[in-house]
């Protein structure tokens, strides 16, 4: 049985359902992703934030 806070793809727990879509809907979200791309991967806890936004 699936929990409401599981990823539909991997089944892994997620903290906030639909977070990626909510962030991408923000004004200037594309600019944010471009800025995150410039940071070192380790600066973003292994690039997790960047990877979340990238999809």
GUKOLZA-859387 format. One record per atom (N, C-alpha, C): x, y, z; residue in one letter. Coordinates in pm, whole numbers, plus 50000, padded with zeros to 5 digits. Layout:
XYZa...
This chain:
500844988150000x500005000050000x500895012550000x500595021749912x501405033849899x501005044250004x501995050750057x501775061750150x501635074450068x500845083950114x500625096150036x501885104550017x502915102250099x504145109850085x505265101650023x504925092549932x505925084749860x506055089849718x507265088849666x507495092449527x506745082749437x506015087749337x505315078749246x506265070649160x507495075049148x508465068149063x509215057449141x509845061449252x510705052149325x510045046349449x508975052349497x508365047949621x509085053149743x510145060949722x510905066649834x510095077649901x510285079350029x509555090050099x509945103850046x508975112550037x509245126349999x508705135450109x509375146650131x508985155550239x507745163650205x507655168350081x506545176850040x506045172149904x504835166849896x504315162449767x504205174149670x504625171949546x504505182149443x505465193849457x506525192149539x507445203249562x508105207949433x508545198649349x509215202549225x508305211349141x507055207449125x506115215049044x505835228649106x505745229049238x505475241749306x506635251449288x507875246349296x509045254949278x509125259749134x508905250749039x508995254548898x507935264748859x506815265148932x505745274548902x506045288648953x507055289949038x507405303149091x507985312048981x507725325048989x508345334148893x509875333148903x510535333048791x511995332748783x512605319648829x511855308848832x512405295848872x513535291548779x513445295048652x514505291748557x515805298748593x515705311048641x516905318348685x517535311548805x516705306648896x517205299649014x517995287248973x517445279548882x518135267448837x519465271048772x519495281748693x520745285948629x521795289748733x521375296348839x522315299948946x522805287549020x521925278149045x522315265849114x523305257749032x523195258348901x524105250848814x525545255548831x525735268048869x527095273548883x527775269449013x526985265249112x527565261549241x528195247649235x529235245449314x529815232049320x528785222049372x528825210049320x527855199749357x527815197449508x528955197249572x528995194649717x528385206149797x528355218049741x527755229449811x526265227149834x525635219749749x524185217349758x523885203349809x524635198649906x524445185349962x524335175149851x525405174249775x525435164649665x524595168749545x524205181249539x523415185949425x521935182449437x521475178749555x520085174249571x519075184849531x519315197249570x518375207949536x518335209949385x519515210549325x519595212349180x518935200649108x519215188449153x518635176649089x517125176249105x516625180849220x515185181349242x514525190549141x515115202249120x514535211849027x514675207448882x515805201248852x516055196848715x515095185748674x514755177348767x513825166348737x514575154148712x
